[in-house]
Amino acid sequence: MDKEALNLRNRMIGVLLRDARTQAGRTKQECADFLGVPVSTITAYEEGRKPISLPELEVLAFFLDVPIQHFWDREAQLLSEESPPPVQEILALRHRIIGALLQQARQEARKSRKELAQLLGCSTSRIAAYEYGERPIPMAELEVLARALNRPIEYFLDPSGPIGEWEAEQRAFRAFRALPPEIREFVSRPINRSYLEVAMKLAEMPASALRQIAEGLLEITY
């Protein structure tokens, strides 16, 4: 992998991070305090001089109220009122989980650590440290590894926990916002809740049962 390409990607991620922080009205000091790092680290992230890991991006996305997809496609912001999660515990756990997922993807792709090391231009011990969660994987490098292992970057995202649940709520809200105005208005009315519950039950029924209901309605009608 071309080192210049990785450096360019790190700079792009830094610009997106700075953009998210500015739009959220947060200072570098606030981000640093929340993440538990020096202000100089946030500056280095934003300038692309220091690579940032996916767990760190997830935590900062939560803090800045932007979906994690902001860092690879420009989704809209969504405010959150959730209390801050235990950041350091989440980071440590997420690094281990991502490492395990990386190892699983590598084994399923039948690639060796040496092959991944050659791809990134690093040592095999560094790949091992990534897989054991002992060393954060820079986001730009994780993207390269994901492509090499035929995995989307979403493969490494947090599906549960406070940040994962927050991201799921954001996706649900974006899906709701994409509905036609008249449907949004109908769904938003509490009086229509019973109709929605009926629709949910009907959606779970097999086609044969739905046909029987339709035939019964026709008999009543005619």
Backbone as a ProteinNet text record, in pm:
[ID]
protein_1_A
[PRIMARY]
MDKEALNLRNRMIGVLLRDARTQAGRTKQECADFLGVPVSTITAYEEGRKPISLPELEVLAFFLDVPIQHFWDREAQLLSEESPPPVQEILALRHRIIGALLQQARQEARKSRKELAQLLGCSTSRIAAYEYGERPIPMAELEVLARALNRPIEYFLDPSGPIGEWEAEQRAFRAFRALPPEIREFVSRPINRSYLEVAMKLAEMPASALRQIAEGLLEITY
[TERTIARY]
85.5	0	88.1	57.1	132.3	116.9	228.9	225	162.9	185.7	129.4	-22.6	-76.4	-221.5	-277.4	-207.2	-250.3	-243.4	-135.7	-121	-231.8	-266.8	-374.1	-506.7	-533	-658.5	-663.6	-551.9	-547	-578.4	-529	-556.6	-705	-762.4	-905	-991.3	-956.8	-1030.8	-1015.7	-896.4	-872.5	-959.2	-972.8	-1056.4	-1202.4	-1249.2	-1387.4	-1408.3	-1307.4	-1316.2	-1323.5	-1239	-1240.6	-1373.6	-1426.6	-1555.9	-1667	-1666.9	-1768.9	-1756.9	-1634.5	-1612.8	-1658.3	-1626.5	-1664.4	-1815.6	-1882.5	-2028.4	-2096.7	-2033.4	-2090.6	-2061.1	-1976.5	-1942.2	-1855.1	-1775.6	-1687.6	-1543.5	-1471.4	-1330.4	-1243.9	-1118.9	-1025.5	-1008.4	-1009.3	-992.8	-1107.5	-1229.7	-1344.8	-1333.8	-1293.2	-1276.5	-1166.3	-1057.8	-945.6	-986	-1059.1	-1104	-1197.1	-1286.9	-1382.3	-1311.6	-1214.2	-1143.4	-1034.3	-993	-887.7	-749	-727.4	-596.5	-556	-429.9	-388.2	-450.4	-459.2	-511.5	-425.4	-296.6	-205.3	-241.9	-300	-341.4	-458.6	-556.2	-670.2	-620.6	-527.4	-469.8	-402	-327	-256.7	-355.4	-465.7	-569.1	-627.3	-662.1	-727.8	-633.6	-506.1	-409.8	-361.1	-405.1	-364.9	-225	-164.8	-27.9	-23.6	-134.1	-143.8	-267.5	-252.9	-369.9	-462.5	-590.2	-690.9	-755.6	-794	-855.9	-1007.2	-1071.2	-1217.6	-1286.3	-1243.4	-1309	-1301.1	-1188	-1175.4	-1268.4	-1282.3	-1375.3	-1519.2	-1552.2	-1687.5	-1720	-1625.3	-1646.8	-1660.1	-1574.7	-1582.6	-1709.7	-1752.5	-1878.7	-1994.2	-1993	-2095.9	-2092.1	-1972	-1955.8	-1996.7	-1969.7	-1997.3	-2134.4	-2210.2	-2346.9	-2351.9	-2261.7	-2265.7	-2262.4	-2328.4	-2320.6	-2179.3	-2137.3	-2000.9	-1975.9	-2084.7	-2069	-2021.5	-2027	-1976.4	-1833.5	-1759.4	-1617.4	-1588.5	-1694.1	-1673	-1787	-1899.6	-1995.6	-2065.9	-2100.1	-2140.7	-2287.2	-2318.2	-2455.8	-2484.4	-2611.7	-2652.7	-2629.7	-2619.4	-2600.3	-2732.5	-2721.8	-2839.8	-2801.3	-2873.9	-2840.5	-2876.4	-2800.7	-2824	-2829	-2918.3	-2929.6	-2879.6	-2815.4	-2766.7	-2647.7	-2634.8	-2520.3	-2395.7	-2277.3	-2153.3	-2127.2	-2083.7	-2054.4	-1918.7	-1885	-1751.9	-1647.5	-1590.8	-1510.9	-1393.1	-1310.7	-1189.1	-1221	-1325.7	-1366.4	-1415	-1492.7	-1544	-1430.3	-1336.2	-1222.8	-1144.2	-1112.6	-1034.2	-1108.7	-1238.9	-1318.1	-1329.9	-1354.3	-1371.3	-1242.3	-1127.4	-1000.7	-985.2	-1025.6	-1014.8	-1113.1	-1235	-1336.1	-1294.7	-1247.9	-1205.2	-1087.5	-997.5	-884.7	-931.4	-1028.6	-1081.4	-1152.3	-1226.7	-1293	-1191.6	-1083.4	-978.2	-916.1	-888.7	-829.9	-924.8	-1053	-1151.3	-1160.9	-1165.7	-1173.8	-1048.7	-934.3	-807.7	-805.4	-847.5	-847.8	-947.5	-1065.1	-1164.9	-1117.7	-1036.8	-981	-855.4	-812.8	-693.8	-569.7	-555.7	-436.2	-355.3	-227	-138.7	-114.5	-65.2	-28.7	83.3	168.6	278.6	224.6	119.1	61	1.5	-68.1	-125.1	-14.8	90.8	203.4	268.9	282.9	341.3	251	120.1	23.9	38.8	56.9	69.1	212.8	307.1	447	490.7	443.2	478.9	522.8	550.5	595.5	477.1	500.9	396	356.2	451.3	419.7	319.4	324.7	228.8	88.9	77.9	-51.8	-104.7	-15.6	-56.3	-107.8	-40.5	-83.9	-221.1	-245.7	-378	-483.2	-453.4	-552.1	-580.1	-483.6	-503.5	-558.4	-582.5	-635.8	-536.2	-408.4	-302.9	-259.9	-298	-258.5	-374.2	-415.4	-525.2	-487.6	-584.2	-560.4	-597.7	-503.5	-538.6	-650.1	-741.5	-858.8	-819.4	-721.4	-679.5	-627.8	-555.8	-503.9	-617.8	-714	-827.7	-906.9	-919.9	-989.9	-916.6	-783.6	-702.5	-718.9	-711.8	-725.2	-864.7	-966.2	-1103.5	-1120.1	-1067.2	-1077.1	-1002.3	-883.9	-802.9	-871.4	-950.3	-1018.8	-1162.9	-1198.1	-1332.5	-1441.2	-1418.5	-1514.8	-1547.6	-1675.6	-1708.8	-1661.6	-1635.3	-1589.4	-1694.6	-1823.2	-1930.3	-1915.5	-1840	-1814.7	-1752.8	-1677.5	-1605.4	-1680.6	-1796.8	-1868.6	-1929.5	-1959.2	-2017.2	-2167.3	-2215	-2357.8	-2441.9	-2378.7	-2452.4	-2377.3	-2424.7	-2362.5	-2417.4	-2379.7	-2437.9	-2414.2	-2294.8	-2265.6	-2334.9	-2335	-2404.9	-2554	-2614	-2756.4	-2785.8	-2697.1	-2713.4	-2709.1	-2616	-2604.6	-2728	-2782.2	-2904.3	-3022.1	-3028.6	-3135.1	-3121	-2996.8	-2974.3	-3020.3	-2989	-3030.8	-3182.9	-3247.3	-3393.1	-3452.4	-3390.3	-3441.4	-3422.3	-3307.8	-3284	-3382.6	-3414.2	-3512.1	-3650.1	-3685.1	-3813.5	-3820.6	-3710.8	-3707.5	-3717.6	-3678.5	-3684.7	-3824.3	-3915.5	-4052.4	-4125.1	-4227.6	-4309.6	-4372.6	-4392.8	-4446.9	-4577.2	-4667.5	-4796.9	-4782.9	-4684.6	-4662.8	-4599.3	-4504.1	-4442.8	-4549.7	-4641.1	-4746.6	-4837.5	-4871.9	-4958.5	-4891.6	-4763.7	-4690.2	-4674.3	-4661.3	-4635.3	-4757.1	-4875.8	-4998.2	-5019.7	-5025.1	-5045.7	-5173.9	-5276.3	-5403.8	-5392.6	-5288.3	-5270.9	-5184.6	-5145.7	-5056	-5118.2	-5247.6	-5313.1	-5309.9	-5326.3	-5320.1	-5180.4	-5079	-4941.5	-4911.2	-4964.7	-4943.1	-5008.4	-5126.9	-5194.8	-5112.2	-5060.2	-4978.5	-4853.9	-4792.9	-4674.1	-4708.2	-4822.8	-4863.8	-4893.7	-4959.7	-4989.8	-4862.4	-4762.2	-4635.7	-4563.6	-4590	-4524.1	-4598.6	-4720.4	-4801.7	-4762.3	-4773.7	-4744.2	-4846.7	-4810	-4896.7	-5030.1	-5028.1	-5151.6	-5253	-5203.3	-5292.6	-5348.9	-5267	-5314.3	-5422	-5403.6	-5504.4	-5637.7	-5632.7	-5755	-5826.5	-5749.6	-5808	-5872.6	-5801.6	-5854.5	-5983.7	-5987.1	-6107.1	-6223.5	-6192.3	-6296.6	-6353	-6267.4	-6313.2	-6400.7	-6363.5	-6443.8	-6581.7	-6589.2	-6718.4	-6807.9	-6746.2	-6822.3	-6869.9	-6780.8	-6812.1	-6922.4	-6912.9	-7009.2	-7113.8
-120.6	0	124.3	221.3	345.1	425.4	456.2	533.6	670.7	728.1	859.5	854.2	741.4	724.7	717.4	647	639.4	776.6	848.5	982.9	1075.6	1063.8	1146.8	1113.3	984	943.1	993	987.4	1038.4	1187.7	1260.4	1404.8	1429.9	1348.2	1363	1336.2	1231	1199.8	1314.2	1371.5	1484	1604	1631.6	1744.3	1719.3	1595.9	1561.9	1571.3	1532.7	1543	1688.5	1769.4	1912.8	1975.5	1934.2	1985.9	1948.6	1823.4	1778.6	1853.7	1873.7	1944.2	2088.9	2153.9	2293.6	2308.8	2220.6	2227.4	2199.1	2116.7	2084.9	2193.3	2290.1	2397.2	2350.8	2246.7	2192.5	2238.5	2252.3	2289.6	2164.2	2183.1	2070.7	2021.2	2114	2076.5	1986.7	2020.4	1939.1	1798.7	1790	1658.9	1579.5	1648.5	1582.1	1529.9	1611.6	1569.9	1449.9	1451.2	1341.9	1212.4	1222.7	1104.5	1060.4	1151.5	1118.5	1124.7	1222.2	1239.9	1386.3	1419.1	1559.8	1634.6	1766.3	1848.9	1831.4	1812.9	1796.5	1674.1	1573.3	1453.3	1485.4	1561.2	1602.3	1686.1	1776.5	1859.1	1771.9	1672.5	1583.2	1501	1460.2	1387	1475.4	1598.6	1688.1	1728.9	1735	1771.9	1651.2	1531.5	1410.8	1364.9	1421.9	1382.8	1256.7	1226.6	1106.2	1028.3	900.3	822.5	794.1	797.1	772.5	636.5	569.3	436.6	448.9	340.3	340	358.7	289.8	314.8	460.7	524.2	665.1	751.1	715.6	788.1	767.9	645.2	616.5	701.6	709.1	786.1	935	985.7	1127.3	1157.4	1063.1	1082.2	1094.2	1011	1017	1152.1	1195.4	1321.2	1441.2	1434.4	1546.5	1536.4	1433.4	1418	1407.1	1328.7	1301.2	1149.7	1098.1	954.5	917.2	796.7	753.8	759.5	744.4	751	888.5	987.1	1120.6	1113.7	1013.5	1005.6	930.1	875.1	823.5	856.5	906	973.1	1078.5	1189.5	1307.6	1304.1	1226.2	1220.3	1341.8	1369.6	1483.4	1454.2	1560.4	1546.8	1515.8	1458.5	1428	1447.3	1532.9	1561.7	1444.2	1428.7	1321.8	1378.3	1322.9	1367.2	1260.7	1156.3	1049.7	1099.1	1043.4	1077.1	1010.1	1069.4	1013.4	871.1	781.2	644	637.6	525.1	509.6	494.4	604.4	610.5	514.4	517.2	436.1	286.9	246.3	105.4	65.7	153.8	125.6	116.7	208.3	207.1	76.5	36.6	-85.3	-207.4	-214.5	-326.7	-327.4	-210.7	-202.5	-237.6	-197.9	-234.6	-386.8	-453.2	-600.2	-664.5	-609.8	-666.4	-650	-530.4	-505.9	-595.5	-614.4	-704.5	-846	-893.2	-1028.1	-1041.1	-936.8	-938.2	-939.5	-865.4	-863.1	-1001	-1064.1	-1197.8	-1297.1	-1289.2	-1379	-1358	-1230.7	-1201.2	-1248.7	-1232.3	-1275.6	-1426.6	-1499.6	-1645.4	-1695.5	-1631.7	-1672.2	-1643.7	-1538.6	-1505.6	-1586.8	-1668.7	-1752.9	-1671.2	-1563.7	-1480.2	-1486.9	-1470.8	-1474.3	-1333.7	-1327.1	-1197.1	-1133.5	-1218.1	-1167.5	-1095.6	-1150.5	-1088.2	-951.3	-943.6	-814.9	-716.1	-766.5	-679.8	-622.6	-706.4	-659.5	-555.6	-574.3	-480.6	-342.2	-338.8	-210.9	-161.6	-248.5	-209.6	-202.4	-299.5	-301.6	-442.7	-464	-594	-685.5	-816.7	-911.7	-897	-856.7	-837.6	-723.7	-626.7	-516.4	-565.8	-651.9	-710.3	-793	-867.5	-947.1	-856.6	-744.4	-649.4	-592.3	-569.5	-523.7	-629.4	-753.8	-861	-891.3	-870.3	-895.4	-773	-665.3	-544.5	-471.8	-502.7	-439.7	-305.5	-281.4	-158	-110.9	16.4	67.5	62.1	25.2	21.1	156.9	227.1	354.7	334.1	427.7	415.7	392.7	467.4	453.6	312.8	255	119.5	17.3	42	-49.4	-53.2	60.6	64.3	-19.8	-10.7	-89.4	-238.4	-275.4	-416.1	-468	-386.4	-428.1	-459.5	-372.3	-396.7	-523.8	-544.6	-662	-790.9	-783.4	-901.9	-910.6	-823.1	-823.4	-803.8	-705.8	-671.7	-522.6	-486.1	-343.6	-288.5	-160	-99.8	-116.3	-127.8	-146.8	-278.2	-371.9	-500.9	-481	-372.3	-348.3	-255.7	-206.9	-112.8	-182	-101.2	-150.2	-173.5	-300.1	-326.2	-309.2	-303.6	-293	-199.6	-188.6	-95.6	44.6	140	274.9	343.5	330	395.8	323.8	190.7	114.9	142.3	148.5	179.3	320.5	412.8	551.9	560.4	485.7	486.5	423.7	317.5	253.3	350.6	428.6	528.8	634.3	670.1	768	713.6	586.7	526.3	522.4	487.4	482.5	621.1	721.9	857.5	904.1	871.6	910.8	840.2	712.6	639.5	702.2	742.8	808.4	940.7	1016.5	1146.9	1133.8	1017.1	995.6	958.9	929.6	894.5	1017.6	996.3	1108.8	1182.5	1313	1392.8	1339	1293.1	1246	1119.3	1033.5	912.1	947.7	1042.5	1086.5	1142.4	1220.9	1281.2	1172.6	1071.8	963.5	885.2	852.4	774.2	851.9	983.9	1067.1	1086.4	1058.1	1078.5	961.2	985.3	876.6	797.5	865.2	797.6	686.5	693.8	594.7	476.9	473.3	366.7	228	215.5	85.1	36.5	128.8	90.4	40.6	106.6	66.9	-70.2	-95.8	-225.9	-336.9	-309.2	-406.7	-431.6	-323.4	-336.1	-419.5	-402.1	-479.8	-627.9	-658.4	-798.1	-860.4	-782.5	-833.3	-860.7	-774.1	-790.8	-918.8	-968.6	-1090.4	-1217.1	-1202.2	-1318.8	-1376	-1508.7	-1569.9	-1527.6	-1541.2	-1498.3	-1572.7	-1702.1	-1780.5	-1724.6	-1683.1	-1625.7	-1492.3	-1413.6	-1285.7	-1305.8	-1409.6	-1437.8	-1474.7	-1552.7	-1590.8	-1469.2	-1376.5	-1254	-1172.7	-1162.2	-1086.1	-1150	-1284	-1352.6	-1330.9	-1330	-1305.1	-1165.5	-1069.2	-931.1	-917.6	-989.5	-983.7	-1042.7	-1150.7	-1211.5	-1117.5	-1044.6	-949	-833.3	-787.7	-672.2	-703.7	-825.2	-859.3	-959.3
0	0	0	-83	-92.9	35.7	99.3	223.5	201.6	85.6	56.6	53.3	3.3	0.5	142.4	231.2	370.6	436.6	409.3	466.9	419.1	290.6	234.5	301	320.2	384.4	529.2	599.7	736.7	739.9	642.1	636.1	607.4	519.6	488.1	611.8	686	808.5	908	913.4	1003.5	969.4	840.7	797	835.2	815.6	851	1002.5	1078.7	1224.1	1268	1209.8	1243	1202.5	1087.4	1041.3	1138.7	1185	1279.6	1412	1458.3	1585.7	1574.7	1463.4	1444.5	1439.5	1364.2	1353.3	1486.6	1569.6	1700.6	1803.7	1766.8	1859.5	1974.7	1952.4	2055.2	2034.6	2142.7	2134.5	2132.4	2094.3	2098.1	2241.1	2335.7	2476.3	2522.3	2481.4	2518.9	2460.6	2335.3	2271.4	2339.9	2372.6	2438	2575.3	2651.2	2784.4	2775.8	2676.5	2662.9	2623.7	2534.1	2485.7	2582.5	2671.6	2767.7	2708.6	2619.2	2555.2	2562.5	2536.2	2533.9	2415.6	2429.1	2320	2195.6	2215.7	2101.8	2018.1	2081	2006.7	1914.8	1965.3	1881.6	1764.6	1791.7	1685.2	1580.9	1627	1534.7	1452.9	1514.9	1441.2	1330.8	1367.4	1271.8	1158	1186.2	1082.4	1003.9	1044.5	973	1002.6	1105.5	1140	1224.9	1289.8	1374.1	1331.6	1298.4	1255.9	1372.9	1346.9	1449.5	1425.3	1532.5	1521.3	1511.2	1467.6	1455.2	1590.5	1699	1828	1872	1846.6	1882.4	1797.4	1670	1583.3	1631	1671.4	1719.5	1842	1934.5	2057.6	2026.3	1938.4	1902.9	1824.6	1739.7	1666.3	1764.6	1867.5	1971.3	2041.3	2076.7	2150.3	2065.3	1934.3	1844.5	1779	1814.9	1762.9	1610.7	1554.3	1410.1	1390.8	1288.2	1260.8	1219.8	1251.1	1218.9	1068.3	988.9	842.9	796.6	884.3	850.4	800.1	846.2	813.8	685.3	621.1	484.5	390.5	441.4	354.5	439.2	377.9	451.5	491.1	596.2	645.6	733	751.9	834.1	981	1060.2	1202.9	1270.9	1388.4	1469.3	1614.6	1686	1824.7	1914.4	2021.3	2117.1	2257.3	2340.4	2477.8	2574.8	2522.5	2608.2	2690.5	2810.9	2894.9	2838.8	2860.2	2804.7	2854.3	2768.7	2809.4	2878.8	2944.1	3004.4	2893.7	2854.2	2731.1	2730.1	2833.4	2831.6	2828.6	2900.1	2897.6	2758.6	2697.9	2563.5	2462.6	2471.6	2378.4	2389.8	2513.6	2533.4	2479.3	2509.8	2462.3	2311.4	2252.3	2107.4	2033.2	2088	2024.6	2021.1	2129.6	2133.6	2036.2	2031.2	1940.5	1795.3	1760	1621.8	1585.9	1681.2	1657.7	1630.8	1709.7	1690.6	1556.7	1518.4	1387.7	1274.1	1292.2	1191	1175.9	1287.7	1283.7	1217.3	1251.8	1191.8	1041.1	998.9	855.7	783.1	847.1	784.9	767.1	870.1	862.7	760	753.5	654.6	512.7	497	365.6	335.6	433.4	419.3	386.1	460.3	446.2	574.8	562.4	678.5	731.7	853	907.9	825.6	771.4	689.9	566.3	505.6	386.6	420.4	535.2	575.1	609.9	672.1	707.2	580.9	479.8	353.6	288.2	302.2	244	306	437.9	508.6	518.8	486.5	499.7	644.9	725.3	866.9	905.9	1033.2	1081.9	1111.8	1114	1148.8	1295.6	1378.7	1520.5	1539.2	1450.6	1457.5	1421.9	1321.5	1285.9	1402.9	1467.7	1583.8	1695.5	1716.9	1819.9	1786.2	1657.3	1614	1648.2	1613.9	1630.6	1778.1	1863.7	2006.6	2079.5	2005	2067	2152.7	2135.5	2214.7	2157	2031.4	1964.1	1877.3	1891.2	1807.1	1659.1	1576.6	1432.1	1373.3	1312.2	1247.6	1145.9	1142.7	1056.3	910.8	862.4	722.3	693.9	790	772.2	780.4	867.4	878.9	748.8	683.4	554.4	450.8	450.7	356.1	384.7	513.1	550.4	518.4	540.9	512.4	363.8	279	133.5	95.3	153.6	120	163.8	271.4	324.1	275.9	181.2	121.6	226.1	314.4	417.4	408.3	423.2	429.6	563.4	570	695.7	804.9	765.5	863.1	939.2	883.3	948.9	1086.6	1102.6	1227.6	1323	1283.2	1367.8	1489.4	1590	1714.7	1695.3	1698.2	1676.6	1801.5	1918	2044.1	2137.8	2259.7	2352.7	2330.8	2415.6	2407.1	2274.4	2218.4	2091.2	1976.2	1981.3	1878.1	1878.2	1998.2	2008.2	1959.8	1992.6	1947.9	1796.2	1735.5	1590.3	1526	1589.1	1537.2	1541.6	1649.1	1659.3	1550.8	1520	1413.2	1278.7	1250.5	1123.8	1114.2	1227.1	1228.2	1204.3	1264.8	1247.3	1103.1	1042.6	903.4	810.3	841.3	760.3	774.6	897	920	844.9	849.5	783.5	632.1	578.8	433.6	385.7	479.4	441.1	385.4	302.5	254.4	372.1	361.7	473	529.2	441.3	489.7	574.8	540	618.8	753	752.7	878.4	972.3	915.2	996.9	1055.6	974.3	1020.5	1133.3	1114.5	1214.2	1344.2	1333.2	1450.3	1539.2	1489.3	1567.9	1663.3	1793.5	1890	1864.7	1813	1790	1685.4	1600.2	1493.8	1536.5	1662.9	1708.8	1689.9	1717.4	1704.3	1559.4	1463.8	1322.7	1285.7	1340.2	1312.6	1372.2	1491.2	1554.2	1472.4	1419	1333.1	1206.8	1148.4	1027.1	1054.5	1171.4	1208	1219.8	1280.7	1294.5	1158.6	1071.8	936.5	858.3	878.1	804.6	844.9	966.2	1014	973.4	923.3	889.3	753.3	736	605.6	501.2	376.1	266.4	267.4	304.8	305.1	405.1	522.5	623.5	577.1	508.4	456.6	350.5	269.4	166.4	231.5	339.5	408.3	465.9	521.8	575	463.2	349.2	235.1	183	176.2	129	224.9	355	453.9	441.9	416.8	399.8	275.9	168.8	47.8	70.3	147.1	176.1	255.7	351.1	432.1	345.2	256.2	171.6	71.7	12.5	-91.6	-39.6
[MASK]
++++++++++++++++++++++++++++++++++++++++++++++++++++++++++++++++++++++++++++++++++++++++++++++++++++++++++++++++++++++++++++++++++++++++++++++++++++++++++++++++++++++++++++++++++++++++++++++++++++++++++++++++++++++++++++++

